Amino acid sequence: MTHPNRVALGEFKPSDYWATHVNSIFYGIKGPEIHNHFQTYVSLDYRLAHALANDFYAKAQSQQRPENDKWVVQEWGVGNGNLAACFLSRLREIDSDNEVYPFVYYILCDESEEILKGVRANARLLEHAGKFSTVRVHAEHLDCFRTHSVAKIITNEIWDDLATKVLLKHQGLYYEEYLCPFLETLPSEDFLEQFKNKDLEKLAAFPNFLNTIHWERDFQRVDLDDWPFAEILKAHAEEFKDEIPMPINTGAFAAIKKARELLGPGNFGYTSFDYGMKTMKDLNQEGRPYFNLYGGQYTFMVNFPLLENIGRSLGFTEITREYQNQFVGKDLGSEVVSLVDLVQNHPQVASMAPWDRDILMLGTLNALNTVYQSPYSGKLDYPALQGTPKKQRKQIAQLAKNLSGRGVPDTVAYVSREEVLAALKPLRKLGYREKDIQSAFQSPPSAVAFVHIQFSS
Ligand SMILES: C[S@@+](CC[C@H](N)C(=O)[O-])C[C@H]1O[C@@H](n2cnc3c(N)ncnc32)[C@H](O)[C@@H]1O
């Protein structure tokens, strides 16, 4: 029901329309602070990038030298550029015979100029000057590259930002989600026009309005014949349980299609990591979320079974889907968990105040750091949350000061079973029991998880 005191910022439109509208405003107006906004599995950690580099190296060694002596690697939606930097550094390190690294050229593509500015100043990446370039381009319209000119494409957490429709089955009929954004009060007189036209310069004066949008939803009858890849979609939708909103990541369809066009002969495929439902059972799980709002940014969970079907229809013949930690674990030859998952298994964590959880996290980082040695230097910045009482604030500052400059690089960084067991003594002092550690490594994945998918042909 529409609230009488709220002002509509437009009309009800399909979810993909409004979510991409606000996301392009979000990326366009945030300025340099945008870099503080993301914490992903690659923004500070290196293990995913190293696993990709090891895999690339193994494949490149079994291949002929590329055309023009150049293997072009492209990454779409690049954040701070740390994935590219760690990928190149690892490749350089393992390529002692100079068979691969000298022939690799890395292109970082992103829609946001602010993001690319940050990338060009990334010190770790600048070690590879001359080996990379940046291109400002929208991931659904990558028309500036020659077909069959790319050897490898990588994306991490970008599909969830791209256009996504939401479909719901009810008694054999299909309904699409429509959204409408509302605000309690308009920040200025001309705001509606500026919002409609994505007038970034003017909208930048109100950087926080996106957080205060109230979204209303509605479902309207839809004919799937009008949607892209209609036949595949109809077959997929037959398997839907009634009444469960299903994300249909049409932006990812476009990205996979483009990847197929750009990948050249003897390529190493398109690898993507994202957050979503790995199986049909996960899709059909009642009550699982299908969208998220982060600081005003609108993201959707990824429907991996459907994207696999789309990939096959486009001619990719080998497609693999696995949990992201399995991919990293295979590379390390050990099971891995993200540090935050370890902390979640601490026996007292559920009853802790947020600042005490910070203290536990910092204690866990320091415990792991007694055995962990990162190949990169860089101390994790760990400020106290707003509202942290004085005593805990002091404790947090002290623990953060004690963090090692070669320690676990992030609170979401992957740590192996061996590393965790080697730090058992200091972990016990923090209250972890061996069974908590076992359960961190054995927790069944949830219906929405981080997934790795690889398309090859
Ligand atoms: C959630 S961040 C992930 C960044 C990085 N891959 C990582 O994992 O740290 C999404 C990235 O995709 C970029 N992006 C979002 N929409 C895009 C689009 N339509 N085309 C190209 N880049 C886009 C953003 O600017 C940002 O760099």
The ligand as a Gaussian input file, in Angstrom:
#p B3LYP/6-31G(d) Opt

LIG

0 1
 C       30.737000      -5.104000      -5.961000
 S       32.002000      -4.312000      -6.855000
 C       33.160000      -5.634000      -7.035000
 C       34.520000      -5.145000      -7.372000
 C       35.614000      -6.211000      -7.517000
 N       35.322000      -7.131000      -8.591000
 C       35.763000      -6.944000      -6.214000
 O       35.266000      -8.074000      -6.145000
 O       36.333000      -6.383000      -5.269000
 C       31.307000      -4.152000      -8.463000
 C       32.218000      -3.511000      -9.466000
 O       31.586000      -3.555000     -10.732000
 C       31.556000      -2.255000     -11.288000
 N       30.321000      -2.165000     -12.050000
 C       29.049000      -2.143000     -11.569000
 N       28.164000      -2.113000     -12.576000
 C       28.901000      -2.159000     -13.719000
 C       28.569000      -2.189000     -15.092000
 N       27.317000      -2.161000     -15.476000
 N       29.583000      -2.236000     -15.983000
 C       30.891000      -2.271000     -15.586000
 N       31.247000      -2.236000     -14.302000
 C       30.279000      -2.197000     -13.378000
 C       31.640000      -1.314000     -10.118000
 O       32.153000      -0.039000     -10.486000
 C       32.573000      -2.064000      -9.189000
 O       33.920000      -1.851000      -9.518000

